[in-house]
Amino acid sequence: MDAKAMSNLLTRGKVAEILGVAVQTLAKWACYGGNGLPFVRLGGLVRYRMEDVEAFITNNLRCAAQSIPGN
């Protein structure tokens, strides 16, 4: 991985801020997997690529119901 790619990686704190979740939530996701958010492990550090965070958001979009019963 070159220096430019390294500088584009996001910290767990920044990703938590973007997603509106706790840093501990991201740590659990990384530990247990299954949530679909890829990460890069560099020694003891965990980093995320912005394009993976954006894809995670897109893949988790849910549409509101077209009609609400009773309205």
CHARMM-style PDB file with segment names, atoms N, HN, CA, C and O in Angstrom:
ATOM      1  N   MET     1       0.864  -1.171   0.000  1.00  0.00      PROA
ATOM      2  CA  MET     1       0.000   0.000   0.000  1.00  0.00      PROA
ATOM      3  C   MET     1       0.908   1.230   0.000  1.00  0.00      PROA
ATOM      4  O   MET     1       1.810   1.339   0.831  1.00  0.00      PROA
ATOM      5  N   ASP     2       0.670   2.148  -0.927  1.00  0.00      PROA
ATOM      6  HN  ASP     2      -0.063   2.059  -1.602  1.00  0.00      PROA
ATOM      7  CA  ASP     2       1.528   3.331  -1.014  1.00  0.00      PROA
ATOM      8  C   ASP     2       1.105   4.410  -0.018  1.00  0.00      PROA
ATOM      9  O   ASP     2       0.061   4.303   0.625  1.00  0.00      PROA
ATOM     10  N   ALA     3       1.939   5.459   0.099  1.00  0.00      PROA
ATOM     11  HN  ALA     3       2.787   5.546  -0.424  1.00  0.00      PROA
ATOM     12  CA  ALA     3       1.700   6.520   1.086  1.00  0.00      PROA
ATOM     13  C   ALA     3       0.385   7.247   0.828  1.00  0.00      PROA
ATOM     14  O   ALA     3      -0.307   7.626   1.773  1.00  0.00      PROA
ATOM     15  N   LYS     4       0.030   7.445  -0.451  1.00  0.00      PROA
ATOM     16  HN  LYS     4       0.591   7.137  -1.219  1.00  0.00      PROA
ATOM     17  CA  LYS     4      -1.225   8.141  -0.761  1.00  0.00      PROA
ATOM     18  C   LYS     4      -2.428   7.318  -0.314  1.00  0.00      PROA
ATOM     19  O   LYS     4      -3.375   7.863   0.253  1.00  0.00      PROA
ATOM     20  N   ALA     5      -2.399   6.029  -0.561  1.00  0.00      PROA
ATOM     21  HN  ALA     5      -1.629   5.586  -1.022  1.00  0.00      PROA
ATOM     22  CA  ALA     5      -3.497   5.158  -0.137  1.00  0.00      PROA
ATOM     23  C   ALA     5      -3.603   5.148   1.384  1.00  0.00      PROA
ATOM     24  O   ALA     5      -4.705   5.148   1.934  1.00  0.00      PROA
ATOM     25  N   MET     6      -2.459   5.139   2.061  1.00  0.00      PROA
ATOM     26  HN  MET     6      -1.565   5.139   1.614  1.00  0.00      PROA
ATOM     27  CA  MET     6      -2.455   5.150   3.523  1.00  0.00      PROA
ATOM     28  C   MET     6      -3.075   6.431   4.067  1.00  0.00      PROA
ATOM     29  O   MET     6      -3.795   6.397   5.066  1.00  0.00      PROA
ATOM     30  N   SER     7      -2.803   7.554   3.422  1.00  0.00      PROA
ATOM     31  HN  SER     7      -2.219   7.582   2.611  1.00  0.00      PROA
ATOM     32  CA  SER     7      -3.323   8.831   3.913  1.00  0.00      PROA
ATOM     33  C   SER     7      -4.831   8.949   3.702  1.00  0.00      PROA
ATOM     34  O   SER     7      -5.477   9.783   4.337  1.00  0.00      PROA
ATOM     35  N   ASN     8      -5.397   8.131   2.822  1.00  0.00      PROA
ATOM     36  HN  ASN     8      -4.872   7.454   2.306  1.00  0.00      PROA
ATOM     37  CA  ASN     8      -6.832   8.167   2.558  1.00  0.00      PROA
ATOM     38  C   ASN     8      -7.635   7.249   3.476  1.00  0.00      PROA
ATOM     39  O   ASN     8      -8.861   7.201   3.387  1.00  0.00      PROA
ATOM     40  N   LEU     9      -6.953   6.526   4.352  1.00  0.00      PROA
ATOM     41  HN  LEU     9      -5.957   6.565   4.425  1.00  0.00      PROA
ATOM     42  CA  LEU     9      -7.653   5.623   5.259  1.00  0.00      PROA
ATOM     43  C   LEU     9      -8.233   6.395   6.436  1.00  0.00      PROA
ATOM     44  O   LEU     9      -7.619   7.331   6.947  1.00  0.00      PROA
ATOM     45  N   LEU    10      -9.424   5.986   6.855  1.00  0.00      PROA
ATOM     46  HN  LEU    10      -9.923   5.225   6.440  1.00  0.00      PROA
ATOM     47  CA  LEU    10     -10.127   6.654   7.953  1.00  0.00      PROA
ATOM     48  C   LEU    10      -9.924   5.895   9.255  1.00  0.00      PROA
ATOM     49  O   LEU    10      -9.846   4.667   9.272  1.00  0.00      PROA
ATOM     50  N   THR    11      -9.842   6.643  10.337  1.00  0.00      PROA
ATOM     51  HN  THR    11      -9.905   7.641  10.324  1.00  0.00      PROA
ATOM     52  CA  THR    11      -9.740   6.026  11.655  1.00  0.00      PROA
ATOM     53  C   THR    11     -11.101   5.490  12.071  1.00  0.00      PROA
ATOM     54  O   THR    11     -12.133   5.844  11.501  1.00  0.00      PROA
ATOM     55  N   ARG    12     -11.073   4.637  13.068  1.00  0.00      PROA
ATOM     56  HN  ARG    12     -10.234   4.349  13.530  1.00  0.00      PROA
ATOM     57  CA  ARG    12     -12.320   4.093  13.611  1.00  0.00      PROA
ATOM     58  C   ARG    12     -13.185   5.220  14.178  1.00  0.00      PROA
ATOM     59  O   ARG    12     -14.410   5.189  14.054  1.00  0.00      PROA
ATOM     60  N   GLY    13     -12.548   6.214  14.797  1.00  0.00      PROA
ATOM     61  HN  GLY    13     -11.554   6.240  14.898  1.00  0.00      PROA
ATOM     62  CA  GLY    13     -13.290   7.348  15.352  1.00  0.00      PROA
ATOM     63  C   GLY    13     -14.018   8.142  14.280  1.00  0.00      PROA
ATOM     64  O   GLY    13     -15.166   8.543  14.473  1.00  0.00      PROA
ATOM     65  N   LYS    14     -13.355   8.371  13.147  1.00  0.00      PROA
ATOM     66  HN  LYS    14     -12.423   8.045  12.990  1.00  0.00      PROA
ATOM     67  CA  LYS    14     -13.974   9.132  12.056  1.00  0.00      PROA
ATOM     68  C   LYS    14     -15.142   8.359  11.449  1.00  0.00      PROA
ATOM     69  O   LYS    14     -16.186   8.937  11.148  1.00  0.00      PROA
ATOM     70  N   VAL    15     -14.964   7.056  11.271  1.00  0.00      PROA
ATOM     71  HN  VAL    15     -14.116   6.585  11.516  1.00  0.00      PROA
ATOM     72  CA  VAL    15     -16.040   6.232  10.703  1.00  0.00      PROA
ATOM     73  C   VAL    15     -17.225   6.168  11.665  1.00  0.00      PROA
ATOM     74  O   VAL    15     -18.378   6.208  11.236  1.00  0.00      PROA
ATOM     75  N   ALA    16     -16.942   6.069  12.952  1.00  0.00      PROA
ATOM     76  HN  ALA    16     -16.005   6.036  13.300  1.00  0.00      PROA
ATOM     77  CA  ALA    16     -18.015   6.075  13.946  1.00  0.00      PROA
ATOM     78  C   ALA    16     -18.814   7.369  13.852  1.00  0.00      PROA
ATOM     79  O   ALA    16     -20.042   7.361  13.936  1.00  0.00      PROA
ATOM     80  N   GLU    17     -18.104   8.478  13.677  1.00  0.00      PROA
ATOM     81  HN  GLU    17     -17.106   8.484  13.609  1.00  0.00      PROA
ATOM     82  CA  GLU    17     -18.762   9.784  13.530  1.00  0.00      PROA
ATOM     83  C   GLU    17     -19.626   9.819  12.273  1.00  0.00      PROA
ATOM     84  O   GLU    17     -20.761  10.295  12.315  1.00  0.00      PROA
ATOM     85  N   ILE    18     -19.107   9.326  11.172  1.00  0.00      PROA
ATOM     86  HN  ILE    18     -18.185   8.940  11.137  1.00  0.00      PROA
ATOM     87  CA  ILE    18     -19.840   9.320   9.898  1.00  0.00      PROA
ATOM     88  C   ILE    18     -21.112   8.483  10.015  1.00  0.00      PROA
ATOM     89  O   ILE    18     -22.176   8.897   9.555  1.00  0.00      PROA
ATOM     90  N   LEU    19     -20.999   7.308  10.631  1.00  0.00      PROA
ATOM     91  HN  LEU    19     -20.135   6.972  11.005  1.00  0.00      PROA
ATOM     92  CA  LEU    19     -22.128   6.383  10.716  1.00  0.00      PROA
ATOM     93  C   LEU    19     -23.052   6.670  11.897  1.00  0.00      PROA
ATOM     94  O   LEU    19     -24.168   6.152  11.953  1.00  0.00      PROA
ATOM     95  N   GLY    20     -22.597   7.484  12.830  1.00  0.00      PROA
ATOM     96  HN  GLY    20     -21.691   7.905  12.785  1.00  0.00      PROA
ATOM     97  CA  GLY    20     -23.411   7.780  13.996  1.00  0.00      PROA
ATOM     98  C   GLY    20     -23.507   6.625  14.965  1.00  0.00      PROA
ATOM     99  O   GLY    20     -24.540   6.423  15.604  1.00  0.00      PROA
ATOM    100  N   VAL    21     -22.427   5.865  15.074  1.00  0.00      PROA
ATOM    101  HN  VAL    21     -21.589   6.029  14.555  1.00  0.00      PROA
ATOM    102  CA  VAL    21     -22.376   4.748  16.015  1.00  0.00      PROA
ATOM    103  C   VAL    21     -21.188   4.946  16.951  1.00  0.00      PROA
ATOM    104  O   VAL    21     -20.325   5.786  16.699  1.00  0.00      PROA
ATOM    105  N   ALA    22     -21.150   4.180  18.017  1.00  0.00      PROA
ATOM    106  HN  ALA    22     -21.852   3.498  18.222  1.00  0.00      PROA
ATOM    107  CA  ALA    22     -20.035   4.250  18.957  1.00  0.00      PROA
ATOM    108  C   ALA    22     -18.803   3.560  18.379  1.00  0.00      PROA
ATOM    109  O   ALA    22     -18.918   2.624  17.587  1.00  0.00      PROA
ATOM    110  N   VAL    23     -17.643   4.023  18.776  1.00  0.00      PROA
ATOM    111  HN  VAL    23     -17.550   4.783  19.419  1.00  0.00      PROA
ATOM    112  CA  VAL    23     -16.386   3.396  18.364  1.00  0.00      PROA
ATOM    113  C   VAL    23     -16.389   1.928  18.781  1.00  0.00      PROA
ATOM    114  O   VAL    23     -15.886   1.071  18.054  1.00  0.00      PROA
ATOM    115  N   GLN    24     -16.952   1.645  19.946  1.00  0.00      PROA
ATOM    116  HN  GLN    24     -17.360   2.342  20.536  1.00  0.00      PROA
ATOM    117  CA  GLN    24     -17.015   0.268  20.440  1.00  0.00      PROA
ATOM    118  C   GLN    24     -17.861  -0.628  19.528  1.00  0.00      PROA
ATOM    119  O   GLN    24     -17.595  -1.823  19.400  1.00  0.00      PROA
ATOM    120  N   THR    25     -18.876  -0.041  18.899  1.00  0.00      PROA
ATOM    121  HN  THR    25     -19.092   0.930  19.003  1.00  0.00      PROA
ATOM    122  CA  THR    25     -19.704  -0.802  17.956  1.00  0.00      PROA
ATOM    123  C   THR    25     -18.865  -1.248  16.773  1.00  0.00      PROA
ATOM    124  O   THR    25     -18.950  -2.399  16.346  1.00  0.00      PROA
ATOM    125  N   LEU    26     -18.049  -0.336  16.237  1.00  0.00      PROA
ATOM    126  HN  LEU    26     -17.980   0.600  16.583  1.00  0.00      PROA
ATOM    127  CA  LEU    26     -17.180  -0.709  15.125  1.00  0.00      PROA
ATOM    128  C   LEU    26     -16.181  -1.773  15.543  1.00  0.00      PROA
ATOM    129  O   LEU    26     -15.867  -2.674  14.764  1.00  0.00      PROA
ATOM    130  N   ALA    27     -15.682  -1.676  16.759  1.00  0.00      PROA
ATOM    131  HN  ALA    27     -15.937  -0.945  17.391  1.00  0.00      PROA
ATOM    132  CA  ALA    27     -14.746  -2.683  17.262  1.00  0.00      PROA
ATOM    133  C   ALA    27     -15.421  -4.056  17.330  1.00  0.00      PROA
ATOM    134  O   ALA    27     -14.816  -5.064  16.966  1.00  0.00      PROA
ATOM    135  N   LYS    28     -16.663  -4.093  17.792  1.00  0.00      PROA
ATOM    136  HN  LYS    28     -17.154  -3.274  18.087  1.00  0.00      PROA
ATOM    137  CA  LYS    28     -17.400  -5.358  17.850  1.00  0.00      PROA
ATOM    138  C   LYS    28     -17.646  -5.901  16.453  1.00  0.00      PROA
ATOM    139  O   LYS    28     -17.494  -7.098  16.212  1.00  0.00      PROA
ATOM    140  N   TRP    29     -18.029  -5.014  15.523  1.00  0.00      PROA
ATOM    141  HN  TRP    29     -18.152  -4.041  15.718  1.00  0.00      PROA
ATOM    142  CA  TRP    29     -18.256  -5.453  14.152  1.00  0.00      PROA
ATOM    143  C   TRP    29     -16.990  -6.060  13.566  1.00  0.00      PROA
ATOM    144  O   TRP    29     -17.048  -7.087  12.890  1.00  0.00      PROA
ATOM    145  N   ALA    30     -15.855  -5.438  13.818  1.00  0.00      PROA
ATOM    146  HN  ALA    30     -15.808  -4.604  14.368  1.00  0.00      PROA
ATOM    147  CA  ALA    30     -14.584  -5.941  13.287  1.00  0.00      PROA
ATOM    148  C   ALA    30     -14.231  -7.282  13.928  1.00  0.00      PROA
ATOM    149  O   ALA    30     -13.693  -8.171  13.267  1.00  0.00      PROA
ATOM    150  N   CYS    31     -14.533  -7.419  15.204  1.00  0.00      PROA
ATOM    151  HN  CYS    31     -14.969  -6.696  15.740  1.00  0.00      PROA
ATOM    152  CA  CYS    31     -14.200  -8.640  15.931  1.00  0.00      PROA
ATOM    153  C   CYS    31     -15.080  -9.809  15.511  1.00  0.00      PROA
ATOM    154  O   CYS    31     -14.588 -10.911  15.267  1.00  0.00      PROA
ATOM    155  N   TYR    32     -16.385  -9.564  15.429  1.00  0.00      PROA
ATOM    156  HN  TYR    32     -16.785  -8.669  15.628  1.00  0.00      PROA
ATOM    157  CA  TYR    32     -17.334 -10.637  15.169  1.00  0.00      PROA
ATOM    158  C   TYR    32     -17.727 -10.762  13.703  1.00  0.00      PROA
ATOM    159  O   TYR    32     -18.249 -11.800  13.297  1.00  0.00      PROA
ATOM    160  N   GLY    33     -17.487  -9.721  12.894  1.00  0.00      PROA
ATOM    161  HN  GLY    33     -17.063  -8.877  13.224  1.00  0.00      PROA
ATOM    162  CA  GLY    33     -17.795  -9.775  11.469  1.00  0.00      PROA
ATOM    163  C   GLY    33     -19.278  -9.852  11.182  1.00  0.00      PROA
ATOM    164  O   GLY    33     -20.109  -9.698  12.078  1.00  0.00      PROA
ATOM    165  N   GLY    34     -19.600 -10.091   9.925  1.00  0.00      PROA
ATOM    166  HN  GLY    34     -18.925 -10.216   9.198  1.00  0.00      PROA
ATOM    167  CA  GLY    34     -20.979 -10.299   9.537  1.00  0.00      PROA
ATOM    168  C   GLY    34     -21.769  -9.043   9.223  1.00  0.00      PROA
ATOM    169  O   GLY    34     -22.938  -9.135   8.847  1.00  0.00      PROA
ATOM    170  N   ASN    35     -21.165  -7.873   9.368  1.00  0.00      PROA
ATOM    171  HN  ASN    35     -20.216  -7.798   9.673  1.00  0.00      PROA
ATOM    172  CA  ASN    35     -21.916  -6.651   9.098  1.00  0.00      PROA
ATOM    173  C   ASN    35     -21.639  -6.085   7.717  1.00  0.00      PROA
ATOM    174  O   ASN    35     -22.362  -5.200   7.259  1.00  0.00      PROA
ATOM    175  N   GLY    36     -20.610  -6.575   7.046  1.00  0.00      PROA
ATOM    176  HN  GLY    36     -20.023  -7.294   7.417  1.00  0.00      PROA
ATOM    177  CA  GLY    36     -20.323  -6.146   5.692  1.00  0.00      PROA
ATOM    178  C   GLY    36     -19.464  -4.910   5.558  1.00  0.00      PROA
ATOM    179  O   GLY    36     -19.319  -4.394   4.449  1.00  0.00      PROA
ATOM    180  N   LEU    37     -18.884  -4.406   6.648  1.00  0.00      PROA
ATOM    181  HN  LEU    37     -19.002  -4.825   7.548  1.00  0.00      PROA
ATOM    182  CA  LEU    37     -18.021  -3.224   6.564  1.00  0.00      PROA
ATOM    183  C   LEU    37     -16.561  -3.674   6.593  1.00  0.00      PROA
ATOM    184  O   LEU    37     -16.026  -3.992   7.655  1.00  0.00      PROA
ATOM    185  N   PRO    38     -15.917  -3.698   5.419  1.00  0.00      PROA
ATOM    186  CA  PRO    38     -14.513  -4.120   5.367  1.00  0.00      PROA
ATOM    187  C   PRO    38     -13.597  -3.135   6.091  1.00  0.00      PROA
ATOM    188  O   PRO    38     -13.897  -1.945   6.186  1.00  0.00      PROA
ATOM    189  N   PHE    39     -12.496  -3.639   6.589  1.00  0.00      PROA
ATOM    190  HN  PHE    39     -12.252  -4.605   6.512  1.00  0.00      PROA
ATOM    191  CA  PHE    39     -11.508  -2.792   7.245  1.00  0.00      PROA
ATOM    192  C   PHE    39     -10.122  -3.298   6.917  1.00  0.00      PROA
ATOM    193  O   PHE    39      -9.947  -4.421   6.443  1.00  0.00      PROA
ATOM    194  N   VAL    40      -9.145  -2.456   7.174  1.00  0.00      PROA
ATOM    195  HN  VAL    40      -9.287  -1.544   7.559  1.00  0.00      PROA
ATOM    196  CA  VAL    40      -7.747  -2.794   6.948  1.00  0.00      PROA
ATOM    197  C   VAL    40      -7.071  -2.849   8.311  1.00  0.00      PROA
ATOM    198  O   VAL    40      -7.188  -1.912   9.101  1.00  0.00      PROA
ATOM    199  N   ARG    41      -6.370  -3.935   8.588  1.00  0.00      PROA
ATOM    200  HN  ARG    41      -6.275  -4.696   7.946  1.00  0.00      PROA
ATOM    201  CA  ARG    41      -5.641  -4.035   9.847  1.00  0.00      PROA
ATOM    202  C   ARG    41      -4.161  -3.815   9.540  1.00  0.00      PROA
ATOM    203  O   ARG    41      -3.560  -4.539   8.746  1.00  0.00      PROA
ATOM    204  N   LEU    42      -3.594  -2.809  10.182  1.00  0.00      PROA
ATOM    205  HN  LEU    42      -4.082  -2.221  10.827  1.00  0.00      PROA
ATOM    206  CA  LEU    42      -2.182  -2.472  10.023  1.00  0.00      PROA
ATOM    207  C   LEU    42      -1.514  -2.620  11.381  1.00  0.00      PROA
ATOM    208  O   LEU    42      -1.512  -1.686  12.183  1.00  0.00      PROA
ATOM    209  N   GLY    43      -0.956  -3.781  11.635  1.00  0.00      PROA
ATOM    210  HN  GLY    43      -0.958  -4.539  10.983  1.00  0.00      PROA
ATOM    211  CA  GLY    43      -0.420  -4.044  12.967  1.00  0.00      PROA
ATOM    212  C   GLY    43      -1.567  -4.038  13.957  1.00  0.00      PROA
ATOM    213  O   GLY    43      -2.499  -4.833  13.836  1.00  0.00      PROA
ATOM    214  N   GLY    44      -1.508  -3.146  14.939  1.00  0.00      PROA
ATOM    215  HN  GLY    44      -0.751  -2.500  15.038  1.00  0.00      PROA
ATOM    216  CA  GLY    44      -2.583  -3.028  15.913  1.00  0.00      PROA
ATOM    217  C   GLY    44      -3.630  -1.998  15.550  1.00  0.00      PROA
ATOM    218  O   GLY    44      -4.571  -1.773  16.311  1.00  0.00      PROA
ATOM    219  N   LEU    45      -3.479  -1.365  14.386  1.00  0.00      PROA
ATOM    220  HN  LEU    45      -2.715  -1.547  13.768  1.00  0.00      PROA
ATOM    221  CA  LEU    45      -4.405  -0.308  13.968  1.00  0.00      PROA
ATOM    222  C   LEU    45      -5.469  -0.862  13.031  1.00  0.00      PROA
ATOM    223  O   LEU    45      -5.211  -1.781  12.254  1.00  0.00      PROA
ATOM    224  N   VAL    46      -6.661  -0.296  13.113  1.00  0.00      PROA
ATOM    225  HN  VAL    46      -6.870   0.450  13.744  1.00  0.00      PROA
ATOM    226  CA  VAL    46      -7.736  -0.637  12.184  1.00  0.00      PROA
ATOM    227  C   VAL    46      -8.097   0.642  11.440  1.00  0.00      PROA
ATOM    228  O   VAL    46      -8.312   1.688  12.053  1.00  0.00      PROA
ATOM    229  N   ARG    47      -8.161   0.551  10.127  1.00  0.00      PROA
ATOM    230  HN  ARG    47      -7.986  -0.298   9.629  1.00  0.00      PROA
ATOM    231  CA  ARG    47      -8.516   1.693   9.286  1.00  0.00      PROA
ATOM    232  C   ARG    47      -9.561   1.247   8.271  1.00  0.00      PROA
ATOM    233  O   ARG    47      -9.722   0.058   7.995  1.00  0.00      PROA
ATOM    234  N   TYR    48     -10.267   2.240   7.722  1.00  0.00      PROA
ATOM    235  HN  TYR    48     -10.135   3.206   7.947  1.00  0.00      PROA
ATOM    236  CA  TYR    48     -11.341   1.988   6.763  1.00  0.00      PROA
ATOM    237  C   TYR    48     -11.136   2.839   5.528  1.00  0.00      PROA
ATOM    238  O   TYR    48     -10.678   3.978   5.616  1.00  0.00      PROA
ATOM    239  N   ARG    49     -11.477   2.282   4.375  1.00  0.00      PROA
ATOM    240  HN  ARG    49     -11.848   1.357   4.304  1.00  0.00      PROA
ATOM    241  CA  ARG    49     -11.435   3.060   3.131  1.00  0.00      PROA
ATOM    242  C   ARG    49     -12.779   3.767   2.968  1.00  0.00      PROA
ATOM    243  O   ARG    49     -13.835   3.181   3.210  1.00  0.00      PROA
ATOM    244  N   MET    50     -12.726   5.018   2.559  1.00  0.00      PROA
ATOM    245  HN  MET    50     -11.868   5.494   2.363  1.00  0.00      PROA
ATOM    246  CA  MET    50     -13.950   5.802   2.403  1.00  0.00      PROA
ATOM    247  C   MET    50     -14.917   5.131   1.434  1.00  0.00      PROA
ATOM    248  O   MET    50     -16.128   5.145   1.656  1.00  0.00      PROA
ATOM    249  N   GLU    51     -14.393   4.546   0.364  1.00  0.00      PROA
ATOM    250  HN  GLU    51     -13.409   4.535   0.184  1.00  0.00      PROA
ATOM    251  CA  GLU    51     -15.289   3.908  -0.616  1.00  0.00      PROA
ATOM    252  C   GLU    51     -16.012   2.709   0.004  1.00  0.00      PROA
ATOM    253  O   GLU    51     -17.142   2.409  -0.381  1.00  0.00      PROA
ATOM    254  N   ASP    52     -15.385   2.029   0.947  1.00  0.00      PROA
ATOM    255  HN  ASP    52     -14.467   2.272   1.260  1.00  0.00      PROA
ATOM    256  CA  ASP    52     -16.057   0.917   1.635  1.00  0.00      PROA
ATOM    257  C   ASP    52     -17.139   1.427   2.579  1.00  0.00      PROA
ATOM    258  O   ASP    52     -18.201   0.816   2.699  1.00  0.00      PROA
ATOM    259  N   VAL    53     -16.870   2.544   3.248  1.00  0.00      PROA
ATOM    260  HN  VAL    53     -16.007   3.040   3.151  1.00  0.00      PROA
ATOM    261  CA  VAL    53     -17.865   3.146   4.140  1.00  0.00      PROA
ATOM    262  C   VAL    53     -19.070   3.607   3.323  1.00  0.00      PROA
ATOM    263  O   VAL    53     -20.213   3.386   3.722  1.00  0.00      PROA
ATOM    264  N   GLU    54     -18.817   4.244   2.181  1.00  0.00      PROA
ATOM    265  HN  GLU    54     -17.889   4.423   1.857  1.00  0.00      PROA
ATOM    266  CA  GLU    54     -19.909   4.699   1.313  1.00  0.00      PROA
ATOM    267  C   GLU    54     -20.719   3.518   0.791  1.00  0.00      PROA
ATOM    268  O   GLU    54     -21.947   3.586   0.743  1.00  0.00      PROA
ATOM    269  N   ALA    55     -20.047   2.439   0.398  1.00  0.00      PROA
ATOM    270  HN  ALA    55     -19.050   2.385   0.437  1.00  0.00      PROA
ATOM    271  CA  ALA    55     -20.751   1.249  -0.091  1.00  0.00      PROA
ATOM    272  C   ALA    55     -21.580   0.615   1.024  1.00  0.00      PROA
ATOM    273  O   ALA    55     -22.690   0.141   0.782  1.00  0.00      PROA
ATOM    274  N   PHE    56     -21.044   0.607   2.244  1.00  0.00      PROA
ATOM    275  HN  PHE    56     -20.143   0.992   2.441  1.00  0.00      PROA
ATOM    276  CA  PHE    56     -21.773   0.074   3.395  1.00  0.00      PROA
ATOM    277  C   PHE    56     -23.064   0.858   3.611  1.00  0.00      PROA
ATOM    278  O   PHE    56     -24.117   0.269   3.855  1.00  0.00      PROA
ATOM    279  N   ILE    57     -22.983   2.178   3.523  1.00  0.00      PROA
ATOM    280  HN  ILE    57     -22.127   2.656   3.325  1.00  0.00      PROA
ATOM    281  CA  ILE    57     -24.168   3.020   3.687  1.00  0.00      PROA
ATOM    282  C   ILE    57     -25.180   2.717   2.592  1.00  0.00      PROA
ATOM    283  O   ILE    57     -26.364   2.533   2.875  1.00  0.00      PROA
ATOM    284  N   THR    58     -24.727   2.663   1.351  1.00  0.00      PROA
ATOM    285  HN  THR    58     -23.765   2.812   1.122  1.00  0.00      PROA
ATOM    286  CA  THR    58     -25.612   2.388   0.216  1.00  0.00      PROA
ATOM    287  C   THR    58     -26.271   1.017   0.347  1.00  0.00      PROA
ATOM    288  O   THR    58     -27.466   0.870   0.091  1.00  0.00      PROA
ATOM    289  N   ASN    59     -25.493   0.020   0.744  1.00  0.00      PROA
ATOM    290  HN  ASN    59     -24.522   0.138   0.952  1.00  0.00      PROA
ATOM    291  CA  ASN    59     -26.016  -1.345   0.855  1.00  0.00      PROA
ATOM    292  C   ASN    59     -27.005  -1.506   2.005  1.00  0.00      PROA
ATOM    293  O   ASN    59     -27.753  -2.483   2.048  1.00  0.00      PROA
ATOM    294  N   ASN    60     -27.013  -0.566   2.926  1.00  0.00      PROA
ATOM    295  HN  ASN    60     -26.406   0.228   2.891  1.00  0.00      PROA
ATOM    296  CA  ASN    60     -27.917  -0.653   4.073  1.00  0.00      PROA
ATOM    297  C   ASN    60     -29.074   0.327   4.000  1.00  0.00      PROA
ATOM    298  O   ASN    60     -29.771   0.538   4.993  1.00  0.00      PROA
ATOM    299  N   LEU    61     -29.287   0.928   2.838  1.00  0.00      PROA
ATOM    300  HN  LEU    61     -28.721   0.757   2.031  1.00  0.00      PROA
ATOM    301  CA  LEU    61     -30.437   1.807   2.653  1.00  0.00      PROA
ATOM    302  C   LEU    61     -31.721   0.997   2.701  1.00  0.00      PROA
ATOM    303  O   LEU    61     -31.793  -0.103   2.154  1.00  0.00      PROA
ATOM    304  N   ARG    62     -32.708   1.534   3.343  1.00  0.00      PROA
ATOM    305  HN  ARG    62     -32.650   2.428   3.788  1.00  0.00      PROA
ATOM    306  CA  ARG    62     -34.025   0.899   3.393  1.00  0.00      PROA
ATOM    307  C   ARG    62     -35.048   1.926   2.968  1.00  0.00      PROA
ATOM    308  O   ARG    62     -34.965   3.091   3.355  1.00  0.00      PROA
ATOM    309  N   CYS    63     -36.010   1.500   2.177  1.00  0.00      PROA
ATOM    310  HN  CYS    63     -36.078   0.553   1.862  1.00  0.00      PROA
ATOM    311  CA  CYS    63     -37.063   2.397   1.699  1.00  0.00      PROA
ATOM    312  C   CYS    63     -38.228   2.381   2.680  1.00  0.00      PROA
ATOM    313  O   CYS    63     -38.574   1.340   3.238  1.00  0.00      PROA
ATOM    314  N   ALA    64     -38.816   3.535   2.877  1.00  0.00      PROA
ATOM    315  HN  ALA    64     -38.534   4.381   2.423  1.00  0.00      PROA
ATOM    316  CA  ALA    64     -40.015   3.626   3.710  1.00  0.00      PROA
ATOM    317  C   ALA    64     -41.152   2.943   2.972  1.00  0.00      PROA
ATOM    318  O   ALA    64     -41.143   2.850   1.745  1.00  0.00      PROA
ATOM    319  N   ALA    65     -42.117   2.472   3.716  1.00  0.00      PROA
ATOM    320  HN  ALA    65     -42.126   2.547   4.713  1.00  0.00      PROA
ATOM    321  CA  ALA    65     -43.289   1.816   3.113  1.00  0.00      PROA
ATOM    322  C   ALA    65     -43.987   2.812   2.187  1.00  0.00      PROA
ATOM    323  O   ALA    65     -44.067   4.005   2.481  1.00  0.00      PROA
ATOM    324  N   GLN    66     -44.484   2.302   1.074  1.00  0.00      PROA
ATOM    325  HN  GLN    66     -44.419   1.333   0.836  1.00  0.00      PROA
ATOM    326  CA  GLN    66     -45.166   3.156   0.108  1.00  0.00      PROA
ATOM    327  C   GLN    66     -46.448   3.730   0.680  1.00  0.00      PROA
ATOM    328  O   GLN    66     -46.807   4.873   0.397  1.00  0.00      PROA
ATOM    329  N   SER    67     -47.128   2.946   1.474  1.00  0.00      PROA
ATOM    330  HN  SER    67     -46.837   2.017   1.704  1.00  0.00      PROA
ATOM    331  CA  SER    67     -48.348   3.441   2.116  1.00  0.00      PROA
ATOM    332  C   SER    67     -48.376   2.945   3.542  1.00  0.00      PROA
ATOM    333  O   SER    67     -47.910   1.850   3.853  1.00  0.00      PROA
ATOM    334  N   ILE    68     -48.920   3.758   4.380  1.00  0.00      PROA
ATOM    335  HN  ILE    68     -49.299   4.648   4.127  1.00  0.00      PROA
ATOM    336  CA  ILE    68     -49.017   3.421   5.794  1.00  0.00      PROA
ATOM    337  C   ILE    68     -50.466   3.030   6.075  1.00  0.00      PROA
ATOM    338  O   ILE    68     -51.372   3.827   5.830  1.00  0.00      PROA
ATOM    339  N   PRO    69     -50.706   1.807   6.587  1.00  0.00      PROA
ATOM    340  CA  PRO    69     -52.074   1.388   6.863  1.00  0.00      PROA
ATOM    341  C   PRO    69     -52.770   2.343   7.834  1.00  0.00      PROA
ATOM    342  O   PRO    69     -52.169   2.813   8.800  1.00  0.00      PROA
ATOM    343  N   GLY    70     -54.021   2.615   7.566  1.00  0.00      PROA
ATOM    344  HN  GLY    70     -54.509   2.234   6.781  1.00  0.00      PROA
ATOM    345  CA  GLY    70     -54.814   3.469   8.432  1.00  0.00      PROA
ATOM    346  C   GLY    70     -54.759   4.932   8.072  1.00  0.00      PROA
ATOM    347  O   GLY    70     -55.445   5.736   8.701  1.00  0.00      PROA
ATOM    348  N   ASN    71     -53.973   5.309   7.087  1.00  0.00      PROA
ATOM    349  HN  ASN    71     -53.415   4.655   6.576  1.00  0.00      PROA
ATOM    350  CA  ASN    71     -53.899   6.729   6.665  1.00  0.00      PROA
ATOM    351  C   ASN    71     -54.630   6.950   5.373  1.00  0.00      PROA
ATOM    352  OT1 ASN    71     -54.671   8.074   4.873  1.00  0.00      PROA
TER     353      ASN     71
END
